[in-house]
């Protein structure tokens, strides 16, 4: 991506070096499921965060002397520039519909963090918390993407951030709250289907951002879109379950298959039209 000279968002809460410790219980790393969630590139991992909160009691925050590496600082600058791009794009799109876009805050952390949704660690991956309208990101996630899921590249990283911001867009539009209300009244199987719709729409919104960011700034380079689609293909529920277990359990899917995630991301990039991203009006089997 071409990002030289781009502005950096100041809507950032840098908590790196401030660790949230939990006493007692089993850590998130002890859960087999978390191995999958780590690679799902976020969403709204409320269930995981609540589980973490139940596992540990008496949370304390400690500040340690922390010196980020040059690579991490470069990634921090990158993340701030991508966030700024999402601010510019979504502000413009919302204005076209007579709405005001209120950007999310980006919280950078290391190891563990406390959000309005509860406590979380790096193993839960990047996530959006609607409670404080913030995107949480441990930059080490980017450093480990290639090793964990064989995905790398600046647009791949941008997609991660844009997907989480996509959930914030859903929240701003009232979609996220309505979906969560529905999910609270459903069986786990049906709730998972609503979750898939949310995740695929966030993928679509990430694509919409990429489309307009490129129109505004000429940011996309040859191979960038392929990077994003490659990541989407490797974070599908079917792919991750096959990697972890050797088989799939479709009724447990809550983010969408590799084909679905790639398709909706690509559609968003191609159309740039927020109106074509209604994943809730499509028959589930046709997503």
N, C-alpha and C positions, 0 to 999 in steps of 0.2 A: 504494500500500500504506500501511496505517496502522502506522507504526513508532515514533511519538513515545512516549518513556518506556520503550522497550524496552532491555534490557541489551545491552551490547557484549561480545563474547567477548574474553577476554584471551589466548586461544590463538593469538596472532598474532606473527609474526616480521617486523617492518618493516625491510626492507632497501633502501628507497628511497634513492637517492643513492649506493648502493654498486654500481658497475658492474663487470661481469666482461668483461674484454677478451680477445679471441683474436687471435693474430698469425698471419698467413698464411692462405692458402686463400681460398675464395669464401664470402661471407657468406650467411646464410639468405635474405636478400632477393634473391639472384641466382637462386633456384630458382622456376620457374613454379608448381610444385606447392604451394609454401608460401603462395602467394596464396590458394589454396583452404583450406588448413589454418588459416590465420589466421582464417577466418570459420566454421570448423566448431565453435566454442565448445568446444574442448578434447577430452576423452577422455584417452587415455593415449598421447601422441605420442612414444612411446619411439623409434620409427624415425627421426623427425625430429630428436630430440635427439641420437641416436647419430650421425646424419649431420653434425650441427653440430659434434660433438666431433671427427669425423674431419677436418673442414675446417680446424679451427684447432688449433694446438698452443701450448703454453706459456701457458696461461690465467693471467691475473693479475687480482686484485681491487683496485680503487681506490675510495677514498672521496672524494667531492666534496661541497662545500658545496651543500646542496640545500634549497630552500624550496618546499614544495608550494603550489599555488594553493588558494584557498578552495574552488573546485569539487572539486579532488582530495581535500581534507580531508573534504568532505561525502560524497564517494563512499567514502572509507575508513571513515567512521563507519557508512555504510549497509552496507558489506560486513561489518563486524564484527557488526552487528545481525542480518544474515541468517545469518551463521555461528553466532551464538548460538542463533538459532531452530532451525537444523539440529541443534545439540547437544541442545537440549531435546526435540525431536521424536524423534530417533533413539535417544536414551537411553531414552525412554519405550517406544518400540516394541521395542527389544532386551530390555528388562526384562520385557515381556509374554511373551517366549519363554525367559526364564531366562538371557539372555545379557547380557554387559557391553559397552556401546558405548564404545570409546576414540576420541574425536573426532580429526579430522585437524588439523594446524596450517595456518594460512593464512599464506603468505609473500607479502608485498607487495613488488614490485620495480619498478625503472624501467630500461628498455632491455635489460638482460641479467641473467642469473642463473645460479648454479650449483646444481644439485640432485643428489640421489643417483642420478638417472637420467642425469646429464650436464649439459652447458651448454646453455642455451637463450636465445633473445632474445624480445622482445615479439612478433615476427612469427609465433612458433609459437602464439600465443594462450594463453588460460588453460589450464592442464593439471594433472592429478593425477599425482604420482609415488609409486608404491607402495613404492619403495625407502626413502623417508623419511616416508611416509604424510603428505604435505603437498600442499595445493592452492596452485598458484602463479598469481599474478594481477598483471598490470600494469594499473593503474586506467585508463590511457589507452585500454585496449580499450573500456571503456564509453563514453568520450568519442567514439570513432571508430565505434561500432556503427551509429549512424544514417547516417553518411556511407558506410560500407562496405557494409552490407547493408540499409539502410533500416529499421532496427529501433531502437526507443527505448522508454523507460518503466521505472519502478522494478521491476515484476515481471519484465520482460524481463531486467534485470540480475540479479535474484534467481535466475532460472532458470539463468543461466550458472553461478553459484556452486553452486546446488543440484544441478546436473548433475554437476559435478566431485566434490561430496561424495557423490553417488550412486555414483561409482566407488570411493570409499573404503568405502562400505557394502558394495559387492561384494567388496572386499578383505577386510573384516572377516568376511564370511560365507564366504570361501574360494572364491568364484566367480571372481574376477579371476585368481588364481593358476592355477586349473585351466584356465581358458580360454587363458591365455598359454602353458601347457604344451602344450595341444592345437595352438595356432597354430604353435608352433615345429616341429611335425612335419608340417605341412600344406603344400600348394602355396599360392602367393600367392592364387589365386582362392578356395580353400576357407578360408584364413586370413581373408580379407576378410569372408566370411560370418559367421564367429565374431565378428569385430570389430563387425559390424552388430548382432548380438544383444546384445553388451555395451553398445553405445551406446544402443540402444533401451531396454534395461533401466535404464540410468542416467537416461534421460529419464523413464521410468516412476517411478523412485524420486524424481526431482525433483518429479513430480506428487504422489506420496504425501506428501512433505514439505509441499507447499503445502496439501494437504487438512487435515493435522493442525495445521499452524501456524495456519491460519484457525480451526480449532476451539478451539485454545488461546488465541489472542490476538485473533481477529476482524480479521485482518490484510488480507484481500482486500477490495478495493473494486471498484465497477462498472468494467468494462473491463480489469481486471488480467489475467484469464484470456485474454482476446482478445490482449493484448500478448504473452503467453507463446506462444500458438499461432501468432501471426504470426512470431515469431522462429523457432520450430521449422520453419515452412514455408519459411523462407528460408535454412536451414542444411542442407537435405537435399542429398545428393550429386547428385541429378538436377538440382536447381535451380542449384547452384553450378557444375556442369560445363557446363550450358547457358549460364550467364553468362560462363564463361571461354572455352569452346571453340565453343559453338553446337550441341553435340551431347552425348550421354551415352554412357558406357561402363559398363554395369551391372555387369560382372564386376569392375570396379575400385572399386565402392561399398564403403566401409568404415564409414559412419556411419548409413546408411539414407536412404530417400527422404523428401521433404518430407511426403508423406501418412503415411508410417510414423512419423516423429518426432512429428508433430502428434497422431496417433492414440494413441500410447503415453503421451505427456505428458498428454493429456486423460483417458485411462483412469485414470492414477494420481491425477489431481486428483479425479475423480468417485468412485472407489472407496476410496482411502486404504488399500487392503488390500495389504500386501507380498506376500501369497501369490498374487495374481493377476498378478504381474509376471514370471512365468517365460517369458522370451523364448526359452529354449533347448529347450523341449518343443514349440514350435509349428513346423509345417512352414515352411521358409524362405519359400516362395512365399505363405504366409498371414500373415506378420508384419505 
